[in-house]
Amino acid sequence: MKKLVSIMLAGVMALSMVACGGANTSGNTTGVNSTQASNVELNVVIAHNQTSAENPYSQAALKFKEALEEVSGGRATATVHNGDLGENESELVEKLEMGAVDVTVASPGFMTAIGVKEIDIFSLLYLFDSFEHWEACMDGEFGDAMKEVISEKTDNRFKVVGYWTSSVRDYYGKKEITTPADLKGMTIRTQSTAVVQDFWTQCGAIPTTVAWGELYQALSQGVVDSAENDYTSLRLKEHHKTENSKYICETHHDYTTRLFLTTGSYYEKLTDEQKGWFDEACRIATEANREITINMFEESKQICIDDGAIVTNYEDIDIDAFKAIAVPIQDEFAEENNMQEYLEMIRNAAY
């Protein structure tokens, strides 16, 4: 009988750990330990698509967990999934809507598929001139206005709780480029957003869609001639070590915006006290994401160079030639989607 009772108690404890998120022992998951479990009334499941613990997403998500525990006095915590729920952002967004994930990070472009065409303003290239310009816009009038657009256009399905960044994107490929003409006839793996593909097409390149998790192999085997992303992301995936990626050219075409997202329904279920904890943890995690990302730019660049990458610096790129293609696309997009006012907010932002 004692043995039977012991077995039953062990089963109850195991189920309790699963309910609190502590049963997952994956190296990419940070959950709730048994000491915490008795005090926790809120466990926020946060997931993103980057598998490396060194990635700024991973570090900022951990900051979210630490901040949530601190501001709540241990009454709230988070289970952090670093890419182990999938490297495809669309899958994570689906899990968010299903309630399997409470907070995630996603590129804005996914919202075009659900009818929010205005969101593509974030995808326009050469929209921001620097990290300082980007931050002034996201923390100012433009960022506030876009939160309202997203909430209204999705009927509060999605709630932006912070604007994250994945740094600034650059070209990398099998040869050096300094002008748009250098891209003629080259395949380039890029995002599937229409305004992005339009830009690269007008540069003379052939935009190609390849899943992020499959890009290393595609570059290694010559399936694509080039790609574009930030130093840290391409470095952590070792893209720069492939033959088709050893030339990195600092086009700086996209100071990226990533949405730190929850759902309106999840947020409204929280008590006022829990919302206070949650909001503060989001603020701290957002600050951490930006600081870590910007600080890692030079570090990741140097590692790429040390590994043999050949870098063409920003000053040696004909940026005006690239902007001459990008600006008309911006203007056309704004006119077609009644976003002229929003575009002017960005262009007139003080920083």
Long-range contacts (C-beta under 8 A, 24 or more apart in sequence): 21-45, 21-79, 22-79, 24-79, 26-84, 28-53, 28-81, 28-82, 28-83, 28-84, 29-79, 29-80, 29-81, 29-82, 29-84, 30-62, 30-65, 30-78, 30-79, 30-80, 30-82, 31-79, 31-80, 32-77, 32-79, 36-69, 36-74, 36-77, 39-74, 39-75, 40-74, 40-75, 40-76, 40-77, 41-75, 41-76, 41-274, 42-72, 42-75, 42-76, 42-77, 42-270, 42-274, 42-277, 43-76, 43-77, 43-78, 43-79, 44-68, 44-76, 44-77, 44-78, 44-79, 44-102, 44-103, 44-278, 44-281, 45-78, 45-79, 45-81, 45-100, 45-101, 45-102, 45-103, 46-78, 46-79, 46-80, 46-81, 46-101, 46-102, 46-103, 46-104, 47-80, 47-81, 47-85, 47-92, 47-95, 47-101, 47-103, 47-104, 48-81, 48-82, 48-83, 48-92, 48-104, 48-105, 49-83, 49-86, 49-87, 49-88, 49-89, 49-92, 49-105, 49-212, 50-82, 50-83, 50-87, 50-233, 50-236, 51-82, 51-83, 51-84, 51-87, 52-82, 52-83, 52-236, 53-82, 54-236, 55-82, 55-232, 55-233, 55-236, 56-166, 56-167, 56-232, 56-289, 56-292, 56-293, 56-296, 57-82, 57-105, 57-164, 57-166, 57-289, 58-82, 59-288, 59-289, 59-292, 60-164, 60-285, 60-286, 60-288, 60-289, 60-292, 61-285, 63-284, 63-285, 63-288, 64-103, 64-281, 64-282, 64-284, 64-285, 65-281, 67-280, 67-281, 67-284, 67-285, 68-277, 68-278, 68-281, 71-276, 71-277, 71-280, 71-281, 72-274, 72-277, 75-277, 76-274, 76-277, 76-278, 78-281, 87-211, 87-212, 87-213, 88-211, 88-212, 88-213, 93-261, 96-261, 96-262, 96-263, 97-157, 97-263, 99-266, 102-262, 102-266, 103-161, 103-260, 103-261, 103-262, 103-282, 104-261, 105-164, 105-258, 105-259, 105-260, 105-261, 106-258, 106-259, 106-261, 107-191, 107-256, 107-258, 107-259, 108-257, 108-258, 108-259, 109-191, 109-192, 109-193, 111-150, 111-153, 111-154, 111-158, 112-193, 112-194, 114-154, 115-153, 116-149, 116-150, 116-153, 116-154, 117-337, 118-146, 118-149, 118-153, 118-337, 118-339, 118-342, 119-146, 119-149, 119-150, 119-153, 120-193, 120-194, 120-195, 120-333, 120-337, 121-146, 121-333, 121-334, 121-337, 121-339, 121-342, 121-343, 122-146, 122-257, 123-191, 123-193, 123-195, 123-196, 124-195, 124-326, 124-329, 124-330, 124-333, 125-195, 125-196, 125-199, 125-253, 125-254, 125-322, 125-326, 125-329, 126-253, 126-254, 126-322, 126-323, 126-326, 126-327, 126-330, 127-254, 127-255, 127-326, 127-330, 127-346, 128-255, 128-346, 130-255, 130-351, 131-165, 131-168, 131-255, 131-294, 132-351, 133-255, 133-349, 133-351, 134-165, 134-255, 134-257, 135-290, 135-351, 136-349, 136-350, 136-351, 137-345, 137-346, 137-349, 137-351, 138-163, 138-257, 139-163, 140-345, 140-349, 141-345, 141-349, 142-342, 142-345, 142-346, 142-349, 145-342, 145-345, 146-342, 150-259, 151-264, 156-264, 156-265, 157-263, 157-264, 157-265, 158-259, 158-261, 158-262, 158-263, 158-264, 159-261, 159-262, 159-263, 159-264, 159-267, 160-259, 160-260, 160-261, 161-260, 161-261, 161-262, 161-267, 161-278, 161-279, 161-282, 162-260, 162-282, 162-283, 162-285, 162-286, 162-289, 163-257, 163-258, 163-259, 163-260, 163-286, 164-257, 164-258, 164-259, 164-260, 164-286, 164-289, 164-290, 164-293, 165-255, 165-256, 165-257, 165-258, 165-289, 165-290, 165-293, 165-294, 166-230, 166-232, 166-233, 166-256, 166-258, 166-293, 167-230, 167-231, 167-232, 167-233, 167-255, 167-256, 167-293, 167-294, 167-296, 167-297, 168-230, 168-252, 168-254, 168-255, 168-256, 168-297, 169-228, 169-229, 169-230, 169-251, 169-252, 169-253, 169-254, 169-256, 170-228, 170-229, 170-230, 170-231, 170-248, 170-249, 170-250, 170-251, 170-252, 170-253, 171-226, 171-227, 171-228, 171-248, 171-249, 171-251, 171-253, 172-226, 172-227, 172-228, 172-229, 172-234, 172-239, 172-240, 172-245, 172-246, 172-247, 172-248, 172-249, 172-309, 173-225, 173-226, 173-227, 173-244, 173-245, 173-247, 173-249, 174-225, 174-226, 174-243, 174-244, 174-245, 174-246, 174-247, 175-247, 176-247, 176-249, 176-310, 176-312, 177-247, 177-249, 177-251, 177-312, 177-317, 178-249, 178-312, 178-316, 178-317, 178-318, 179-317, 179-318, 179-321, 179-322, 180-204, 180-321, 180-322, 180-325, 183-226, 186-225, 186-226, 187-223, 187-224, 187-225, 187-226, 188-224, 188-225, 188-226, 188-227, 188-228, 189-215, 189-218, 189-219, 189-224, 189-226, 189-227, 189-228, 190-227, 190-228, 195-329, 195-333, 198-329, 199-253, 199-325, 199-326, 199-329, 202-325, 202-329, 203-322, 203-325, 212-237, 215-239, 216-242, 219-243, 219-244, 219-245, 220-244, 228-253, 228-254, 230-256, 230-297, 230-300, 231-296, 231-297, 231-300, 231-301, 231-304, 232-293, 232-296, 232-297, 232-300, 234-304, 235-300, 235-303, 235-304, 235-307, 236-300, 240-304, 240-307, 240-308, 240-309, 241-307, 241-308, 245-309, 246-308, 246-309, 246-310, 247-309, 247-310, 247-312, 248-304, 248-309, 248-310, 248-311, 248-312, 249-311, 249-312, 249-317, 250-311, 250-312, 250-313, 250-314, 250-317, 251-314, 251-317, 251-319, 251-322, 252-314, 252-317, 252-319, 253-322, 253-326, 260-285, 260-286, 260-289
